[in-house]
Amino acid sequence: MFVKATRPLYIIVFLLFLTPLQSGAEPSAQSLFLEGSRVYESFTEEGIRKSSEIFETLLKKSPSYAPAYPALAESYIQSYFRSFEKKAEFLEKARIAAMKGLSLDDRSPEAHKALSSVYFAEDRIEEAVSELERALKIEPLYARGWLNLGTCMLELGKAEKAGQFFTRAIELDNDPLAKGTGFYNLASLQSAQGAYSEALSPYAAAEDILPGYYNIHYGKGVALMNLNRDEEAVKSFEEAITLKPDYGEAYLALASAHHRLGNKEEAAKAYEAALKLEPQMEAAERGLAALKGKKIGCLFIY
């Protein structure tokens, strides 16, 4: 039985470039902006949710505070990518906030990047690229712009360019969060190319910077399984689930690792948890049936 690598999960990073205090801005608005940025940059589920609330509060008090609009848009986009419900609502809110940000300041790289995020979510990749290029023309050292441009290149089938742009984001070394997600995306790219051993180093670097982001642990676990290091993979999948308890794919991966290790009871529990979250998950149904001794043909192990 072999482990099949899944389509890698690349981070679309929409973090806040440090924005100076605007002339005449209310101190309360600035403090709220910094607090929203801080909790967002934890890149955890709670941090993303809370940052949206903080930026919404800020804009109710100071509706002309331009930097908060792209920041809010990016929070909504992260909620869009991470959630199973209200996706259309999050996307529309992100579009409105991004456009408002551009209307207030069309020279804001953050606002152009926020709009590119919306385009990316809509699979309008060429338009997303154009907005990122505008952002980078305004600020060539914008690490997050290079990072997201790399992700767009992947969608366009240009893996070599994607790797170059991820590396660029890392080497700029002017933004720890962009650097961490650059390592993660580079690791995901290497895994997708079958270079699982090579991927472990950038996964570890990403983990050091963004320990609260569940996909890093999940991706690392998949790489470990492909190297037949199943016991280590179990720990990575468990960490991903701790960080995101509704992560059905992580439960399936955990079940597969336990299944290969011969831990039938643990495998069954994880398969059942995956099915509770995603009742139509065929791979979990087949894995659970195999544990019960049913003849189901060739078993797909995650």
C-alpha positions, 0 to 999 in steps of 0.5 A, spaced: 500 500 500 502 506 498 501 513 500 498 518 495 500 525 495 494 530 495 494 536 491 498 541 496 495 546 500 498 553 498 497 558 503 495 565 500 498 570 505 494 576 506 498 579 512 499 587 513 504 591 511 506 595 516 503 602 515 505 608 518 500 612 522 496 617 517 496 624 518 490 626 523 488 619 524 485 618 531 490 614 536 484 609 537 484 608 530 491 606 530 491 602 536 485 598 533 489 597 527 495 595 530 491 590 535 487 587 529 494 586 525 497 583 531 491 577 532 491 576 524 498 575 524 497 569 529 494 566 523 490 561 527 482 560 526 481 565 532 486 570 530 483 571 523 476 571 526 478 576 531 481 581 527 475 581 522 471 584 528 477 589 530 477 592 523 470 592 523 470 596 530 475 600 527 471 602 521 465 604 524 469 609 529 473 611 523 470 610 516 476 614 513 482 610 515 484 607 509 489 602 511 483 598 515 479 596 509 485 592 505 486 589 512 479 587 513 478 584 506 484 580 507 481 577 514 475 576 510 479 572 504 482 568 510 475 566 512 473 564 505 478 559 504 478 556 511 470 555 512 465 551 509 459 556 510 458 563 508 463 563 503 459 567 498 458 572 504 465 572 506 468 573 498 463 579 497 465 582 503 472 582 501 470 585 495 467 591 498 472 592 503 478 592 497 474 596 492 473 601 498 481 601 500 483 602 493 478 608 492 481 611 498 488 610 496 490 607 489 497 607 491 496 602 497 500 596 495 495 592 500 489 594 497 491 592 490 493 585 493 487 585 497 483 585 490 488 580 487 486 576 493 478 576 491 480 575 484 484 569 486 478 566 490 474 567 483 479 563 479 481 570 475 488 568 476 491 573 470 487 579 473 490 577 480 497 577 477 496 584 474 494 587 481 500 583 484 504 586 479 501 593 481 502 592 488 510 590 487 511 596 482 509 601 488 513 597 493 518 592 490 520 589 497 513 587 498 515 580 500 507 578 501 506 580 494 512 576 491 509 570 495 502 571 492 505 572 486 508 565 486 501 562 488 498 565 482 504 562 478 502 555 480 495 556 478 498 557 471 502 551 471 509 555 472 512 551 478 519 554 476 517 561 477 513 559 483 519 557 487 523 563 485 518 567 487 517 563 494 524 564 495 524 571 493 519 572 499 524 568 504 530 571 502 528 578 502 527 577 510 523 583 512 517 580 514 517 574 518 510 571 517 511 572 509 518 568 510 514 563 514 509 562 509 514 562 503 517 556 507 511 553 507 509 554 500 516 552 498 515 545 502 508 544 499 511 545 492 517 540 493 512 535 496 508 536 490 514 534 486 515 528 490 521 531 493 519 529 500 525 528 504 527 535 501 520 538 503 521 536 511 526 542 512 522 548 509 516 545 513 520 545 519 522 552 518 515 554 517 513 550 523 518 554 527 515 561 525 507 559 524 506 554 529 499 555 530 497 554 522 494 547 521 496 546 514 503 546 516 503 540 520 498 537 515 503 537 510 509 535 514 505 529 516 503 527 508 510 528 507 512 523 512 507 518 510 510 518 503 517 517 507 514 511 511 515 515 517 508 513 520 509 514 527 511 521 526 506 523 521 501 521 526 504 526 531 503 531 525 496 530 524 494 530 531 497 537 531 493 539 525 487 537 528 488 540 535 489 546 531 483 545 527 478 540 530 473 540 524 479 538 519 476 532 515 482 531 511 486 531 517 482 525 520 482 521 514 490 522 514 491 520 521 486 514 520 491 512 514 497 512 518 494 508 524 491 503 519 498 502 516 501 502 523 496 496 524 492 501 530 485 498 528 482 501 534 485 508 533 484 508 525 477 506 526 476 512 531 479 517 526 475 514 520 469 515 523 471 522 525 472 524 518 465 521 516 462 525 521 465 531 519 464 529 511 459 524 510 460 523 503 468 522 504 469 515 500 476 514 502 474 514 509 468 509 508 472 504 504 478 505 510 473 503 515 470 497 511 477 494 510 478 495 518 471 491 519 474 485 514 469 487 508 472 485 501 472 492 497 477 491 492 484 495 492 484 499 498 486 507 497 490 509 503 491 516 504 
